[in-house]
């Protein structure tokens, strides 16, 4: 797995990405696909954001809010 904010590889107890997780939990959209670490196309608008990976499809702030 890869970090959605910085694109770095993550491990089970990886404290190096604690700041990344905090940013993603606030408002920031992911920048890298968590499955393949490819840079995603991100669109931010007043209602939220969408992020699209060329291999794994699209995710959005609406989908994250439902989790």
PyMOL Python script that loads the backbone (N, CA, C, O; Angstrom):
from pymol import cmd

cmd.read_pdbstr("""\
ATOM      1  N   UNK A   1       0.841  -1.181   0.000  1.00  0.00           N
ATOM      2  CA  UNK A   1       0.000   0.000   0.000  1.00  0.00           C
ATOM      3  C   UNK A   1       0.887   1.245   0.000  1.00  0.00           C
ATOM      4  O   UNK A   1       2.046   1.222   0.415  1.00  0.00           O
ATOM      5  N   UNK A   2       0.286   2.328  -0.484  1.00  0.00           N
ATOM      6  CA  UNK A   2       1.012   3.582  -0.591  1.00  0.00           C
ATOM      7  C   UNK A   2       0.229   4.704   0.072  1.00  0.00           C
ATOM      8  O   UNK A   2      -0.997   4.644   0.168  1.00  0.00           O
ATOM      9  N   UNK A   3       0.932   5.711   0.523  1.00  0.00           N
ATOM     10  CA  UNK A   3       0.327   6.866   1.164  1.00  0.00           C
ATOM     11  C   UNK A   3      -0.401   7.704   0.110  1.00  0.00           C
ATOM     12  O   UNK A   3       0.156   8.002  -0.946  1.00  0.00           O
ATOM     13  N   UNK A   4      -1.641   8.078   0.402  1.00  0.00           N
ATOM     14  CA  UNK A   4      -2.447   8.869  -0.530  1.00  0.00           C
ATOM     15  C   UNK A   4      -2.010  10.326  -0.594  1.00  0.00           C
ATOM     16  O   UNK A   4      -2.342  11.026  -1.551  1.00  0.00           O
ATOM     17  N   UNK A   5      -1.272  10.795   0.406  1.00  0.00           N
ATOM     18  CA  UNK A   5      -0.837  12.188   0.408  1.00  0.00           C
ATOM     19  C   UNK A   5       0.525  12.364  -0.260  1.00  0.00           C
ATOM     20  O   UNK A   5       0.677  13.226  -1.126  1.00  0.00           O
ATOM     21  N   UNK A   6       1.519  11.558   0.129  1.00  0.00           N
ATOM     22  CA  UNK A   6       2.876  11.772  -0.395  1.00  0.00           C
ATOM     23  C   UNK A   6       3.317  10.718  -1.407  1.00  0.00           C
ATOM     24  O   UNK A   6       4.314  10.917  -2.102  1.00  0.00           O
ATOM     25  N   UNK A   7       2.602   9.611  -1.503  1.00  0.00           N
ATOM     26  CA  UNK A   7       2.938   8.575  -2.469  1.00  0.00           C
ATOM     27  C   UNK A   7       3.977   7.585  -1.989  1.00  0.00           C
ATOM     28  O   UNK A   7       4.334   6.661  -2.720  1.00  0.00           O
ATOM     29  N   UNK A   8       4.472   7.761  -0.768  1.00  0.00           N
ATOM     30  CA  UNK A   8       5.471   6.846  -0.224  1.00  0.00           C
ATOM     31  C   UNK A   8       4.865   5.521   0.192  1.00  0.00           C
ATOM     32  O   UNK A   8       3.668   5.435   0.470  1.00  0.00           O
ATOM     33  N   UNK A   9       5.684   4.501   0.235  1.00  0.00           N
ATOM     34  CA  UNK A   9       5.215   3.178   0.642  1.00  0.00           C
ATOM     35  C   UNK A   9       4.905   3.185   2.133  1.00  0.00           C
ATOM     36  O   UNK A   9       5.643   3.768   2.928  1.00  0.00           O
ATOM     37  N   UNK A  10       3.810   2.534   2.504  1.00  0.00           N
ATOM     38  CA  UNK A  10       3.430   2.473   3.917  1.00  0.00           C
ATOM     39  C   UNK A  10       3.571   1.051   4.440  1.00  0.00           C
ATOM     40  O   UNK A  10       3.478   0.074   3.697  1.00  0.00           O
ATOM     41  N   UNK A  11       3.797   0.975   5.737  1.00  0.00           N
ATOM     42  CA  UNK A  11       3.843  -0.312   6.414  1.00  0.00           C
ATOM     43  C   UNK A  11       2.780  -0.300   7.503  1.00  0.00           C
ATOM     44  O   UNK A  11       2.121   0.721   7.702  1.00  0.00           O
ATOM     45  N   UNK A  12       2.601  -1.386   8.197  1.00  0.00           N
ATOM     46  CA  UNK A  12       1.553  -1.494   9.205  1.00  0.00           C
ATOM     47  C   UNK A  12       1.570  -0.403  10.260  1.00  0.00           C
ATOM     48  O   UNK A  12       0.557   0.272  10.447  1.00  0.00           O
ATOM     49  N   UNK A  13       2.671  -0.206  10.950  1.00  0.00           N
ATOM     50  CA  UNK A  13       2.779   0.801  12.009  1.00  0.00           C
ATOM     51  C   UNK A  13       3.710   1.922  11.585  1.00  0.00           C
ATOM     52  O   UNK A  13       4.669   2.235  12.292  1.00  0.00           O
ATOM     53  N   UNK A  14       3.444   2.513  10.469  1.00  0.00           N
ATOM     54  CA  UNK A  14       4.337   3.525   9.911  1.00  0.00           C
ATOM     55  C   UNK A  14       4.025   4.907  10.478  1.00  0.00           C
ATOM     56  O   UNK A  14       3.080   5.563  10.041  1.00  0.00           O
ATOM     57  N   UNK A  15       4.823   5.345  11.452  1.00  0.00           N
ATOM     58  CA  UNK A  15       4.629   6.658  12.057  1.00  0.00           C
ATOM     59  C   UNK A  15       5.073   7.785  11.141  1.00  0.00           C
ATOM     60  O   UNK A  15       4.711   8.939  11.371  1.00  0.00           O
ATOM     61  N   UNK A  16       5.844   7.481  10.115  1.00  0.00           N
ATOM     62  CA  UNK A  16       6.317   8.498   9.189  1.00  0.00           C
ATOM     63  C   UNK A  16       5.169   9.156   8.437  1.00  0.00           C
ATOM     64  O   UNK A  16       5.307  10.290   7.978  1.00  0.00           O
ATOM     65  N   UNK A  17       4.058   8.480   8.305  1.00  0.00           N
ATOM     66  CA  UNK A  17       2.924   9.024   7.560  1.00  0.00           C
ATOM     67  C   UNK A  17       1.806   9.540   8.463  1.00  0.00           C
ATOM     68  O   UNK A  17       0.685   9.759   8.002  1.00  0.00           O
ATOM     69  N   UNK A  18       2.104   9.731   9.730  1.00  0.00           N
ATOM     70  CA  UNK A  18       1.109  10.244  10.677  1.00  0.00           C
ATOM     71  C   UNK A  18       0.632  11.634  10.262  1.00  0.00           C
ATOM     72  O   UNK A  18      -0.563  11.923  10.319  1.00  0.00           O
ATOM     73  N   UNK A  19       1.555  12.488   9.848  1.00  0.00           N
ATOM     74  CA  UNK A  19       1.192  13.841   9.402  1.00  0.00           C
ATOM     75  C   UNK A  19       0.367  13.778   8.117  1.00  0.00           C
ATOM     76  O   UNK A  19      -0.555  14.572   7.933  1.00  0.00           O
ATOM     77  N   UNK A  20       0.691  12.853   7.243  1.00  0.00           N
ATOM     78  CA  UNK A  20      -0.071  12.687   6.004  1.00  0.00           C
ATOM     79  C   UNK A  20      -1.514  12.309   6.317  1.00  0.00           C
ATOM     80  O   UNK A  20      -2.446  12.873   5.744  1.00  0.00           O
ATOM     81  N   UNK A  21      -1.696  11.354   7.226  1.00  0.00           N
ATOM     82  CA  UNK A  21      -3.042  10.927   7.600  1.00  0.00           C
ATOM     83  C   UNK A  21      -3.830  12.073   8.229  1.00  0.00           C
ATOM     84  O   UNK A  21      -5.032  12.202   7.996  1.00  0.00           O
ATOM     85  N   UNK A  22      -3.161  12.902   9.024  1.00  0.00           N
ATOM     86  CA  UNK A  22      -3.832  14.036   9.653  1.00  0.00           C
ATOM     87  C   UNK A  22      -4.321  15.028   8.600  1.00  0.00           C
ATOM     88  O   UNK A  22      -5.431  15.550   8.707  1.00  0.00           O
ATOM     89  N   UNK A  23      -3.504  15.288   7.595  1.00  0.00           N
ATOM     90  CA  UNK A  23      -3.906  16.212   6.526  1.00  0.00           C
ATOM     91  C   UNK A  23      -5.072  15.648   5.733  1.00  0.00           C
ATOM     92  O   UNK A  23      -6.010  16.376   5.407  1.00  0.00           O
ATOM     93  N   UNK A  24      -5.027  14.371   5.422  1.00  0.00           N
ATOM     94  CA  UNK A  24      -6.106  13.755   4.661  1.00  0.00           C
ATOM     95  C   UNK A  24      -7.404  13.726   5.460  1.00  0.00           C
ATOM     96  O   UNK A  24      -8.488  13.831   4.887  1.00  0.00           O
ATOM     97  N   UNK A  25      -7.298  13.585   6.774  1.00  0.00           N
ATOM     98  CA  UNK A  25      -8.485  13.532   7.619  1.00  0.00           C
ATOM     99  C   UNK A  25      -9.156  14.904   7.726  1.00  0.00           C
ATOM    100  O   UNK A  25     -10.362  14.984   7.958  1.00  0.00           O
ATOM    101  N   UNK A  26      -8.390  15.976   7.559  1.00  0.00           N
ATOM    102  CA  UNK A  26      -8.961  17.319   7.678  1.00  0.00           C
ATOM    103  C   UNK A  26      -9.750  17.662   6.416  1.00  0.00           C
ATOM    104  O   UNK A  26     -10.972  17.511   6.400  1.00  0.00           O
ATOM    105  N   UNK A  27      -9.095  18.109   5.389  1.00  0.00           N
ATOM    106  CA  UNK A  27      -9.784  18.547   4.182  1.00  0.00           C
ATOM    107  C   UNK A  27      -9.068  18.169   2.908  1.00  0.00           C
ATOM    108  O   UNK A  27      -9.692  18.059   1.852  1.00  0.00           O
ATOM    109  N   UNK A  28      -7.794  17.974   2.991  1.00  0.00           N
ATOM    110  CA  UNK A  28      -6.998  17.786   1.786  1.00  0.00           C
ATOM    111  C   UNK A  28      -7.361  16.510   1.042  1.00  0.00           C
ATOM    112  O   UNK A  28      -7.528  15.455   1.654  1.00  0.00           O
ATOM    113  N   UNK A  29      -7.483  16.604  -0.273  1.00  0.00           N
ATOM    114  CA  UNK A  29      -7.742  15.400  -1.070  1.00  0.00           C
ATOM    115  C   UNK A  29      -6.472  14.569  -1.220  1.00  0.00           C
ATOM    116  O   UNK A  29      -5.369  15.095  -1.071  1.00  0.00           O
ATOM    117  N   UNK A  30      -6.614  13.298  -1.509  1.00  0.00           N
ATOM    118  CA  UNK A  30      -5.418  12.481  -1.742  1.00  0.00           C
ATOM    119  C   UNK A  30      -4.742  12.929  -3.039  1.00  0.00           C
ATOM    120  O   UNK A  30      -5.416  13.378  -3.966  1.00  0.00           O
ATOM    121  N   UNK A  31      -3.444  12.810  -3.106  1.00  0.00           N
ATOM    122  CA  UNK A  31      -2.687  13.198  -4.300  1.00  0.00           C
ATOM    123  C   UNK A  31      -2.179  11.985  -5.065  1.00  0.00           C
ATOM    124  O   UNK A  31      -1.947  12.059  -6.272  1.00  0.00           O
ATOM    125  N   UNK A  32      -2.005  10.866  -4.361  1.00  0.00           N
ATOM    126  CA  UNK A  32      -1.470   9.644  -4.964  1.00  0.00           C
ATOM    127  C   UNK A  32      -2.438   8.490  -4.715  1.00  0.00           C
ATOM    128  O   UNK A  32      -3.076   8.429  -3.664  1.00  0.00           O
ATOM    129  N   UNK A  33      -2.546   7.586  -5.669  1.00  0.00           N
ATOM    130  CA  UNK A  33      -3.403   6.419  -5.526  1.00  0.00           C
ATOM    131  C   UNK A  33      -2.844   5.512  -4.425  1.00  0.00           C
ATOM    132  O   UNK A  33      -1.659   5.181  -4.448  1.00  0.00           O
ATOM    133  N   UNK A  34      -3.675   5.108  -3.467  1.00  0.00           N
ATOM    134  CA  UNK A  34      -3.188   4.237  -2.396  1.00  0.00           C
ATOM    135  C   UNK A  34      -2.889   2.814  -2.864  1.00  0.00           C
ATOM    136  O   UNK A  34      -2.251   2.054  -2.134  1.00  0.00           O
ATOM    137  N   UNK A  35      -3.332   2.437  -4.058  1.00  0.00           N
ATOM    138  CA  UNK A  35      -3.092   1.088  -4.566  1.00  0.00           C
ATOM    139  C   UNK A  35      -1.844   0.979  -5.427  1.00  0.00           C
ATOM    140  O   UNK A  35      -1.173  -0.053  -5.407  1.00  0.00           O
ATOM    141  N   UNK A  36      -1.517   2.037  -6.191  1.00  0.00           N
ATOM    142  CA  UNK A  36      -0.383   1.920  -7.114  1.00  0.00           C
ATOM    143  C   UNK A  36       0.602   3.087  -7.037  1.00  0.00           C
ATOM    144  O   UNK A  36       1.619   3.066  -7.731  1.00  0.00           O
ATOM    145  N   UNK A  37       0.335   4.093  -6.223  1.00  0.00           N
ATOM    146  CA  UNK A  37       1.189   5.267  -6.013  1.00  0.00           C
ATOM    147  C   UNK A  37       1.309   6.170  -7.242  1.00  0.00           C
ATOM    148  O   UNK A  37       2.215   7.001  -7.311  1.00  0.00           O
ATOM    149  N   UNK A  38       0.412   6.017  -8.202  1.00  0.00           N
ATOM    150  CA  UNK A  38       0.402   6.949  -9.344  1.00  0.00           C
ATOM    151  C   UNK A  38      -0.189   8.277  -8.894  1.00  0.00           C
ATOM    152  O   UNK A  38      -1.087   8.319  -8.053  1.00  0.00           O
ATOM    153  N   UNK A  39       0.325   9.357  -9.462  1.00  0.00           N
ATOM    154  CA  UNK A  39      -0.215  10.675  -9.189  1.00  0.00           C
ATOM    155  C   UNK A  39      -1.627  10.739  -9.772  1.00  0.00           C
ATOM    156  O   UNK A  39      -1.851  10.339 -10.915  1.00  0.00           O
ATOM    157  N   UNK A  40      -2.571  11.242  -8.985  1.00  0.00           N
ATOM    158  CA  UNK A  40      -3.962  11.299  -9.442  1.00  0.00           C
ATOM    159  C   UNK A  40      -4.323  12.700  -9.926  1.00  0.00           C
ATOM    160  O   UNK A  40      -3.712  13.689  -9.520  1.00  0.00           O
ATOM    161  N   UNK A  41      -5.317  12.767 -10.795  1.00  0.00           N
ATOM    162  CA  UNK A  41      -5.880  14.039 -11.245  1.00  0.00           C
ATOM    163  C   UNK A  41      -6.908  14.441 -10.203  1.00  0.00           C
ATOM    164  O   UNK A  41      -7.878  13.717  -9.978  1.00  0.00           O
ATOM    165  N   UNK A  42      -6.708  15.596  -9.559  1.00  0.00           N
ATOM    166  CA  UNK A  42      -7.572  16.021  -8.462  1.00  0.00           C
ATOM    167  C   UNK A  42      -8.302  17.302  -8.849  1.00  0.00           C
ATOM    168  O   UNK A  42      -7.700  18.237  -9.377  1.00  0.00           O
ATOM    169  N   UNK A  43      -9.597  17.334  -8.582  1.00  0.00           N
ATOM    170  CA  UNK A  43     -10.400  18.528  -8.817  1.00  0.00           C
ATOM    171  C   UNK A  43     -11.071  18.897  -7.508  1.00  0.00           C
ATOM    172  O   UNK A  43     -11.745  18.071  -6.892  1.00  0.00           O
ATOM    173  N   UNK A  44     -10.885  20.146  -7.082  1.00  0.00           N
ATOM    174  CA  UNK A  44     -11.485  20.649  -5.847  1.00  0.00           C
ATOM    175  C   UNK A  44     -12.510  21.709  -6.218  1.00  0.00           C
ATOM    176  O   UNK A  44     -12.237  22.602  -7.020  1.00  0.00           O
ATOM    177  N   UNK A  45     -13.688  21.599  -5.626  1.00  0.00           N
ATOM    178  CA  UNK A  45     -14.718  22.615  -5.826  1.00  0.00           C
ATOM    179  C   UNK A  45     -15.335  22.936  -4.465  1.00  0.00           C
ATOM    180  O   UNK A  45     -14.986  22.291  -3.476  1.00  0.00           O
ATOM    181  N   UNK A  46     -16.240  23.911  -4.385  1.00  0.00           N
ATOM    182  CA  UNK A  46     -16.815  24.279  -3.076  1.00  0.00           C
ATOM    183  C   UNK A  46     -17.555  23.145  -2.369  1.00  0.00           C
ATOM    184  O   UNK A  46     -17.709  23.181  -1.148  1.00  0.00           O
ATOM    185  N   UNK A  47     -18.006  22.161  -3.098  1.00  0.00           N
ATOM    186  CA  UNK A  47     -18.763  21.061  -2.497  1.00  0.00           C
ATOM    187  C   UNK A  47     -17.887  19.883  -2.071  1.00  0.00           C
ATOM    188  O   UNK A  47     -18.387  18.971  -1.414  1.00  0.00           O
ATOM    189  N   UNK A  48     -16.612  19.870  -2.418  1.00  0.00           N
ATOM    190  CA  UNK A  48     -15.722  18.767  -2.063  1.00  0.00           C
ATOM    191  C   UNK A  48     -14.642  18.562  -3.100  1.00  0.00           C
ATOM    192  O   UNK A  48     -14.173  19.526  -3.704  1.00  0.00           O
ATOM    193  N   UNK A  49     -14.236  17.317  -3.317  1.00  0.00           N
ATOM    194  CA  UNK A  49     -13.177  17.014  -4.281  1.00  0.00           C
ATOM    195  C   UNK A  49     -13.418  15.668  -4.940  1.00  0.00           C
ATOM    196  O   UNK A  49     -14.154  14.830  -4.420  1.00  0.00           O
ATOM    197  N   UNK A  50     -12.784  15.472  -6.101  1.00  0.00           N
ATOM    198  CA  UNK A  50     -12.738  14.174  -6.768  1.00  0.00           C
ATOM    199  C   UNK A  50     -11.288  13.916  -7.146  1.00  0.00           C
ATOM    200  O   UNK A  50     -10.559  14.843  -7.499  1.00  0.00           O
ATOM    201  N   UNK A  51     -10.880  12.678  -7.074  1.00  0.00           N
ATOM    202  CA  UNK A  51      -9.518  12.285  -7.433  1.00  0.00           C
ATOM    203  C   UNK A  51      -9.607  11.065  -8.335  1.00  0.00           C
ATOM    204  O   UNK A  51     -10.317  10.111  -8.017  1.00  0.00           O
ATOM    205  N   UNK A  52      -8.891  11.085  -9.466  1.00  0.00           N
ATOM    206  CA  UNK A  52      -9.000  10.001 -10.436  1.00  0.00           C
ATOM    207  C   UNK A  52      -7.626   9.395 -10.729  1.00  0.00           C
ATOM    208  O   UNK A  52      -6.680  10.098 -11.082  1.00  0.00           O
ATOM    209  N   UNK A  53      -7.544   8.077 -10.575  1.00  0.00           N
ATOM    210  CA  UNK A  53      -6.355   7.312 -10.931  1.00  0.00           C
ATOM    211  C   UNK A  53      -6.607   6.715 -12.315  1.00  0.00           C
ATOM    212  O   UNK A  53      -7.702   6.225 -12.587  1.00  0.00           O
ATOM    213  N   UNK A  54      -5.612   6.753 -13.181  1.00  0.00           N
ATOM    214  CA  UNK A  54      -5.798   6.225 -14.536  1.00  0.00           C
ATOM    215  C   UNK A  54      -6.019   4.717 -14.538  1.00  0.00           C
ATOM    216  O   UNK A  54      -6.567   4.179 -15.500  1.00  0.00           O
ATOM    217  N   UNK A  55      -5.607   4.031 -13.489  1.00  0.00           N
ATOM    218  CA  UNK A  55      -5.793   2.572 -13.413  1.00  0.00           C
ATOM    219  C   UNK A  55      -6.924   2.131 -12.489  1.00  0.00           C
ATOM    220  O   UNK A  55      -7.582   1.125 -12.754  1.00  0.00           O
ATOM    221  N   UNK A  56      -7.154   2.872 -11.409  1.00  0.00           N
ATOM    222  CA  UNK A  56      -8.082   2.397 -10.388  1.00  0.00           C
ATOM    223  C   UNK A  56      -9.351   3.219 -10.256  1.00  0.00           C
ATOM    224  O   UNK A  56     -10.145   2.976  -9.347  1.00  0.00           O
ATOM    225  N   UNK A  57      -9.561   4.175 -11.127  1.00  0.00           N
ATOM    226  CA  UNK A  57     -10.817   4.907 -11.133  1.00  0.00           C
ATOM    227  C   UNK A  57     -10.854   6.120 -10.229  1.00  0.00           C
ATOM    228  O   UNK A  57      -9.821   6.671  -9.850  1.00  0.00           O
ATOM    229  N   UNK A  58     -12.073   6.523  -9.891  1.00  0.00           N
ATOM    230  CA  UNK A  58     -12.310   7.777  -9.196  1.00  0.00           C
ATOM    231  C   UNK A  58     -12.766   7.566  -7.760  1.00  0.00           C
ATOM    232  O   UNK A  58     -13.476   6.611  -7.442  1.00  0.00           O
ATOM    233  N   UNK A  59     -12.334   8.487  -6.902  1.00  0.00           N
ATOM    234  CA  UNK A  59     -12.833   8.546  -5.525  1.00  0.00           C
ATOM    235  C   UNK A  59     -13.227   9.987  -5.274  1.00  0.00           C
ATOM    236  O   UNK A  59     -12.813  10.884  -6.009  1.00  0.00           O
ATOM    237  N   UNK A  60     -14.020  10.216  -4.247  1.00  0.00           N
ATOM    238  CA  UNK A  60     -14.475  11.573  -3.965  1.00  0.00           C
ATOM    239  C   UNK A  60     -14.628  11.793  -2.476  1.00  0.00           C
ATOM    240  O   UNK A  60     -14.636  10.846  -1.690  1.00  0.00           O
ATOM    241  N   UNK A  61     -14.750  13.056  -2.097  1.00  0.00           N
ATOM    242  CA  UNK A  61     -14.964  13.383  -0.687  1.00  0.00           C
ATOM    243  C   UNK A  61     -16.306  12.846  -0.225  1.00  0.00           C
ATOM    244  O   UNK A  61     -16.444  12.485   0.944  1.00  0.00           O
ATOM    245  N   UNK A  62     -17.296  12.781  -1.099  1.00  0.00           N
ATOM    246  CA  UNK A  62     -18.602  12.224  -0.751  1.00  0.00           C
ATOM    247  C   UNK A  62     -18.485  10.742  -0.388  1.00  0.00           C
ATOM    248  O   UNK A  62     -19.131  10.280   0.552  1.00  0.00           O
ATOM    249  N   UNK A  63     -17.663  10.000  -1.131  1.00  0.00           N
ATOM    250  CA  UNK A  63     -17.459   8.572  -0.849  1.00  0.00           C
ATOM    251  C   UNK A  63     -16.733   8.381   0.477  1.00  0.00           C
ATOM    252  O   UNK A  63     -17.030   7.435   1.206  1.00  0.00           O
ATOM    253  N   UNK A  64     -15.792   9.257   0.802  1.00  0.00           N
ATOM    254  CA  UNK A  64     -15.080   9.147   2.078  1.00  0.00           C
ATOM    255  C   UNK A  64     -15.984   9.487   3.260  1.00  0.00           C
ATOM    256  O   UNK A  64     -15.855   8.897   4.333  1.00  0.00           O
ATOM    257  N   UNK A  65     -16.898  10.436   3.065  1.00  0.00           N
ATOM    258  CA  UNK A  65     -17.795  10.822   4.148  1.00  0.00           C
ATOM    259  C   UNK A  65     -18.743   9.681   4.519  1.00  0.00           C
ATOM    260  O   UNK A  65     -19.192   9.594   5.662  1.00  0.00           O
ATOM    261  N   UNK A  66     -19.047   8.813   3.561  1.00  0.00           N
ATOM    262  CA  UNK A  66     -19.952   7.705   3.818  1.00  0.00           C
ATOM    263  C   UNK A  66     -19.294   6.576   4.585  1.00  0.00           C
ATOM    264  O   UNK A  66     -19.998   5.732   5.139  1.00  0.00           O
ATOM    265  N   UNK A  67     -17.967   6.526   4.641  1.00  0.00           N
ATOM    266  CA  UNK A  67     -17.254   5.440   5.338  1.00  0.00           C
ATOM    267  C   UNK A  67     -17.374   5.530   6.808  1.00  0.00           C
ATOM    268  O   UNK A  67     -16.829   4.690   7.524  1.00  0.00           O
TER     269      UNK A  67
END
""", "prot")
cmd.dss("prot")
cmd.show_as("cartoon", "prot")
cmd.util.cbc("prot")
cmd.orient("prot")
